[in-house]
Amino acid sequence: MVPAAVLQTRLTLSEGEGRRCSRPGGPEERNPMDDDALLAEQLAYYRAGAAQYDRPYAEREELRELLAAVDGLPVAGDVLELACGTGQWTPRLAARARSVTAVDAAAEVLDLARARTASASRAVRFVQADLFAWRPPRRYDTVFFAFWLSHVPPARLPGFWDTVAAALAPGGKAIFVDDGPAAAEEEVLADQPAPAALRRLDDGSRYRIVKVFHDARTLTDDLTARGWSVRIRTVAGNYIGIAEPPTADSG
Ligand SMILES: C[S@@+](CC[C@H](N)C(=O)[O-])C[C@H]1O[C@@H](n2cnc3c(N)ncnc32)[C@H](O)[C@@H]1O
């Protein structure tokens, strides 16, 4: 999600500062290990900023509309939520699910999510884990992730989609929500190991994060090429995707 502060103070980057990393050899050719420090800084940002994370949800009408859209999505059965953050989406998932398991690496956001879901209609099981290392111990009917895909470096996307596929039971669906290119108001950083932006917290501290603004068409084509069935629609500058992984008899 693009924080309100970033939207309000949109920076104009001069030509050449670039909206994307300009290293030679496309992202898929890079060693994914190059981005370890960037991913650690991204996590540090969410840990340090946990207390201010919810502000855009209070301030931005389109985020509330997006949250409400969950009620029309095919969330069902046992649900796995990846990068659950402060649990903005978790109670809505719990209202539609048989069970919810919510994973995030930051203890600080998980504490807020636990408090937010204390009275949810279903008990939520929280797991603190690094999604780039964690492997699902079982399968789920729905794997949901909001504002996470844009934080996955392109070189790690194939592995991420494989993890999602491995987490889905037969007939299960991945459902994802994120910023589209129309929401690309960020302080974009050049020459990073993955597309990246600079985020600032209230105390003035600054952190690099991964930020990939997927457009619906390219994301659809990429997933289709990997054998997934996918539908993506745009909603107020964001996108909502519903995808099913390849089955053994589809290839
Ligand atoms: C943009 S927030 C999304 C939170 C929530 N899904 C939402 O939409 O409000 C990204 C989340 O990813 C989590 N995160 C960052 N790095 C992670 C990692 N390596 N493994 C698991 N979670 C991570 C952060 O703690 C943060 O809660």
The ligand as a MOL file (V3000), in Angstrom:
LIG
                    3D

  0  0  0     0  0            999 V3000
M  V30 BEGIN CTAB
M  V30 COUNTS 27 29 0 0 0
M  V30 BEGIN ATOM
M  V30 1 C 2.2420 -3.6590 2.9390 0
M  V30 2 S 2.1700 -4.6180 4.4290 0 CHG=1
M  V30 3 C 0.6760 -5.5340 4.1120 0
M  V30 4 C -0.0730 -5.8510 5.3740 0
M  V30 5 C -1.5000 -6.2930 5.1630 0
M  V30 6 N -1.5820 -7.4380 4.2810 0
M  V30 7 C -2.3440 -5.1740 4.6230 0
M  V30 8 O -2.7040 -5.2270 3.4430 0
M  V30 9 O -2.6440 -4.2350 5.3530 0 CHG=-1
M  V30 10 C 3.4200 -5.7880 4.1850 0
M  V30 11 C 3.5910 -6.7620 5.3290 0
M  V30 12 O 4.6250 -7.6780 4.9800 0
M  V30 13 C 5.3040 -8.0310 6.1610 0
M  V30 14 N 6.6100 -8.5660 5.7800 0
M  V30 15 C 7.6840 -7.8850 5.3420 0
M  V30 16 N 8.6800 -8.7390 5.0500 0
M  V30 17 C 8.2090 -9.9820 5.3270 0
M  V30 18 C 8.7540 -11.2850 5.2170 0
M  V30 19 N 9.9850 -11.4850 4.7540 0
M  V30 20 N 7.9980 -12.3370 5.5720 0
M  V30 21 C 6.7390 -12.1500 6.0430 0
M  V30 22 N 6.1560 -10.9490 6.1560 0
M  V30 23 C 6.8870 -9.8730 5.7980 0
M  V30 24 C 5.3660 -6.7580 6.9470 0
M  V30 25 O 5.6110 -7.0040 8.3180 0
M  V30 26 C 4.0140 -6.1450 6.6570 0
M  V30 27 O 3.0880 -6.4970 7.6430 0
M  V30 END ATOM
M  V30 BEGIN BOND
M  V30 1 1 1 2
M  V30 2 1 2 3
M  V30 3 1 2 10
M  V30 4 1 3 4
M  V30 5 1 4 5
M  V30 6 1 5 6
M  V30 7 1 5 7
M  V30 8 2 7 8
M  V30 9 1 7 9
M  V30 10 1 10 11
M  V30 11 1 11 12
M  V30 12 1 11 26
M  V30 13 1 12 13
M  V30 14 1 13 14
M  V30 15 1 13 24
M  V30 16 1 14 15
M  V30 17 1 14 23
M  V30 18 2 15 16
M  V30 19 1 16 17
M  V30 20 1 17 18
M  V30 21 2 17 23
M  V30 22 1 18 19
M  V30 23 2 18 20
M  V30 24 1 20 21
M  V30 25 2 21 22
M  V30 26 1 22 23
M  V30 27 1 24 25
M  V30 28 1 24 26
M  V30 29 1 26 27
M  V30 END BOND
M  V30 END CTAB
M  END
